[in-house]
Structures are given as C-alpha cells and as structure tokens.
Amino acid sequence: MAVEKRMPQSCPSCDTKMKVKKLVCPNCATEVDGLFNFPVLSALSNEEQLFIIDFIKVGGSLKDMATNMKLSYPTIRNQLDDIIERVSSLQKLNDKK
C-alpha cells in the first residue's frame, strides 16, 4: 500500500505553524497567491480524519460505526470525544492568531 504524502503543518526547521502560499488549478493553471491558514480538520491525524469521514458516511450513528469497526459503542464514543476535544483545542489556537 502506497503511503499518502501529507502536507507539513509545521516548519521542519523551526516548528512554526505553516501557511499555504499558493493554490494552482491542475486543469487550467489558474493560480491564487496569498497567505492562507490550513483548515482545522487538516491538522488531525490521518486516522482521525478517516474516523470523521466514516462517521459522516453512517449519518452520525455511533452504533453503526461500532458495528462496522467491530468495536464497542463506548470505545467509538471515546474516540469521537477525543477528536472533539482535539478540534476544540485546535480552534482555540487558531482563534488566538
């Protein structure tokens, strides 16, 4: 299985939070240049992002998530609570900037 490359969130040199500088359309080569923040959800791990995608696919049903993942409902609930806490803390950090 190929490893998907992730956009770095922090500078590899000084660990400062990175920003997006340029967006390019691969179809028509239109470029948008500026200084943009990453969306909060992009700062989550791949595993956390996949959890959110699966959660949306099952219409927000933790019961269905538990069944699909062959885990207990409380385990899935705890995973969601951890992600909620992480998103909240990331939003607070972004709000300060």
C-alpha positions, 0 to 999 in steps of 0.5 A: 500500500502506497503511503499518502504524502501529507502536507507539513503543518509545521516548519521542519526547521523551526516548528512554526505553524505553516501557511499555504502560499499558493493554490494552482488549478491542475486543469487550467493553471489558474493560480491564487497567491496569498497567505492562507491558514490550513483548515482545522480538520487538516491538522488531525491525524490521518486516522482521525480524519478517516474516523470523521469521514466514516462517521459522516458516511453512517449519518452520525450513528455511533452504533453503526460505526461500532458495528462496522469497526467491530468495536464497542459503542463506548470505545467509538464514543471515546474516540469521537470525544477525543477528536472533539476535544482535539478540534476544540483545542485546535480552534482555540489556537487558531482563534488566538492568531 
